[in-house]
Amino acid sequence: MRAVDLIRKKRDGGEFSGDEIRFLVAGLGDGTVPTYQWSALTMAIYWRGMTAAETAALVDAMLHSGTVLDLADIPGPKVDKHSTGGVGDKTSLILAPIAAACGVTVPMVSGRGLGHTGGTLDKLESIPGFRIDLDLDAYRRVARECGLVLVGQTAEIAPADRVLYALRDATATVESIPLITASILSKKLAEGIDALVLDVKTGDGAFMSRTEDARALAASMTTIGRALGKPVQALLTNMDVPLGCSVGNALEVSESIACLHGKGPDDLMEVSLELAAEMLLLGGVAKNREDALSHCRRSIADGSALERFRRVVIAQGGDGRVCDEPENVLPRAERIEWVKAEQSGYVHRLAAWSVGHASMLLGAGRTTAEGRVDPAAGIVLHRKVGDFVKTGDVLAELHFNPSFEHALPAAREMFKQAVTIADEPVARPPLILERL
Amino acid sequence: MRAVDLIRKKRDGGEFSGDEIRFLVAGLGDGTVPTYQWSALTMAIYWRGMTAAETAALVDAMLHSGTVLDLADIPGPKVDKHSTGGVGDKTSLILAPIAAACGVTVPMVSGRGLGHTGGTLDKLESIPGFRIDLDLDAYRRVARECGLVLVGQTAEIAPADRVLYALRDATATVESIPLITASILSKKLAEGIDALVLDVKTGDGAFMSRTEDARALAASMTTIGRALGKPVQALLTNMDVPLGCSVGNALEVSESIACLHGKGPDDLMEVSLELAAEMLLLGGVAKNREDALSHCRRSIADGSALERFRRVVIAQGGDGRVCDEPENVLPRAERIEWVKAEQSGYVHRLAAWSVGHASMLLGAGRTTAEGRVDPAAGIVLHRKVGDFVKTGDVLAELHFNPSFEHALPAAREMFKQAVTIADEPVARPPLILERL
């Protein structure tokens, strides 16, 4: 078997056998198929696509490129959630403790922020002392003791994905649906989970802004996951507007804790609870959706979800007081500037991409893959879509430290471009668009 | 400017500016655009194509990636010929001395055999002592003294092409018409020629077997060459059947010398003379095609073409006696086996690809890029398409040395697959299909 013949096959629209895919993935790992051949192949795959059988074989080969965890000795169902990324999307920090409090173990492996979107790892690291780089023994121990664990990808998990992801990023082939499917599912299934809930975002602030693309990705991931014997449920959710009122790492942790205290914004609570309910259903700990939602709400009301979060923060080295007095524990920006409404009316548009980009400019995100984030930086929204404002009302707070002062004019301008205000009232957009 | 953005642009069907193409080619040279990005780009180009303006800019950037020779101090027109490769295609060895004898200087940079096709360098190296690796000073001196020079590509000429060609070969993107155009024209124009004649082959033994592909390549090369200010003339020629009666390195040199003595097979003479006539026309040393052809024929009849060949052989270190007694100077195979006709009738088909492949199996070609060729190995055809044979007549001689004895059954079988014999007479196929 020669890589060049396989590239030609895909170039001409052919379908790979399982053996051919295993040959290619093995070659990526041991260097016998060099990166320059794999990158031409990714472009051919971007162009020609992959069948469900090919994609399933690719997931399987990538997932077996490293350690596949076996969490069978941890009692109860193990269910994770994955989001395709958004702005203000801190649902992981809310739904993981909720699901754990309801009897589902959540062994969550997350990523960092990318571009205008935030990442769970960056958010967690804004909690003083919190360690996301647990070894596999500690990962199992925390999952068992707390019912959830929140870590970054380790070198042992799906190493082929790490190489391939870097290659796709450098060759403009990130958006290929079979390659996204393989990347996400190979990492998630290697965690040793029993089932997976997907939050596939669509709209202005999502990587797949068009609904039909997001739907195709959701369909691909649920089909392939199920073909590989793992129950997968996807929600298509709206990312036209940031989720909740906070964007930026420490600000989002603070808002997540407010949610766990029962004091979160409606939109964020709705998406978090819907996703958590799906996790309970897949985990078999609820009879139906209403039952699952009611379990989830109870875990907020009785403080058991917050208690799970406190446990995991302490187990992973963080300062548990963050759960009670986040304003005294989390880093805070030295400067806060207001953006005020320049006209009266209803907020019709609060574009997630521009808000996320403005937050990134203030230091909350990375402009390069190697960049550092300022945990205190970000944006607090005082108004959301549908709200009424008067001229001069505060629309948002921009939080930043002095070293990012130079970026303030651009961030302010970027934020202003996100907002449209008009005379007529407007309904809040629906959040859960489809279930797949 | 970032390579990944340019890959995305081409992926989405965009058109590069001249600056963008210069950035990419410069990055290929200095490593700032790594090979894994260039290979994804070649696949995107294979898919999306390039406009004439992009292709011209690519040729120009690649041709200036190394030394561009200036042969202005050598008097008279400098014209080269390039063939896209065939089986038994030794026209370079015949037309270069003819054109030189008629007043056109031919500074020819050739390649090696690839797959089932032969290469001029391999053929020349079967002449004892012949050196194809002249330095640039020697190249100029021989061109001036002999009116022709026959060398291989040097490291100074279009280095970007060498890197890119290896990459295309490994990534199944060799067949892209703009990339072929850029590869050929960048090398040829860097030789310092005034004009170029192209022999674009089509049919069973050609790399572009379909006539419409070959025509598109010919159109691309003539258009781009002319856009860059170089007169380019292309002939579309038939490569369904091997050219002449000999396939294999020393055997083809011997047949070429027979042609220069006026004793060559009709098909080989026709293609060689037609291409040489185009060189005379582009070089401005003939009034019209009839005049050009008559000049060319005269150079054979009066021995002046043979005399040019003798001069260049001696100037490049070879044994000049090869011109008078090739059978005593050239290496000869120790074994000759016959392939005989298994039925009587007319030869309808003598498929060039299979004949070339059989010759390669006997040692005349390379199975890998690093392989060595046996100069003595090859095939001598006793019958061509249109000829009548009786059962038991010799169709061809297979020439090989004992170390290739193991390959004889496969070569014999491959040759037999090349031949179709049927009862009804058949015309010889036309050789010159189109002029572009």
Contacts between the chains, C-beta under 8 A, distances in Angstrom:
chain1	res1	chain2	res2	distance
A	3	B	170	7.6
A	4	B	169	7.4
A	4	B	170	5.6
A	4	B	171	6.8
A	4	B	172	5.4
A	5	B	172	7.6
A	7	B	43	7.8
A	7	B	171	5.6
A	7	B	172	4.1
A	8	B	172	3.7
A	11	B	43	6.9
A	11	B	46	6.8
A	11	B	172	5.3
A	11	B	173	7.7
A	34	B	36	8.0
A	34	B	170	7.7
A	35	B	35	7.8
A	35	B	36	4.2
A	36	B	34	8.0
A	36	B	35	4.2
A	36	B	36	4.7
A	36	B	38	7.4
A	36	B	39	4.2
A	36	B	167	6.1
A	36	B	170	6.7
A	36	B	171	6.7
A	37	B	39	6.9
A	37	B	170	5.7
A	37	B	171	5.9
A	38	B	36	7.4
A	39	B	36	4.2
A	39	B	37	7.0
A	39	B	39	5.0
A	39	B	40	4.2
A	40	B	39	4.2
A	40	B	40	6.0
A	40	B	42	6.5
A	40	B	43	4.5
A	40	B	170	8.0
A	40	B	171	3.6
A	40	B	172	7.1
A	40	B	173	6.6
A	41	B	43	8.0
A	41	B	171	8.0
A	42	B	40	6.5
A	43	B	7	7.8
A	43	B	11	6.9
A	43	B	40	4.5
A	43	B	43	3.7
A	43	B	44	5.5
A	43	B	47	7.4
A	44	B	43	5.5
A	44	B	172	7.9
A	46	B	11	6.8
A	47	B	43	7.4
A	47	B	47	5.1
A	167	B	36	6.1
A	169	B	4	7.5
A	170	B	3	7.6
A	170	B	4	5.6
A	170	B	34	7.7
A	170	B	36	6.7
A	170	B	37	5.7
A	170	B	40	8.0
A	171	B	4	6.8
A	171	B	7	5.6
A	171	B	36	6.7
A	171	B	37	5.9
A	171	B	40	3.6
A	171	B	41	8.0
A	172	B	4	5.4
A	172	B	5	7.6
A	172	B	7	4.2
A	172	B	8	3.7
A	172	B	11	5.3
A	172	B	40	7.1
A	172	B	44	7.9
A	173	B	11	7.7
A	173	B	40	6.6
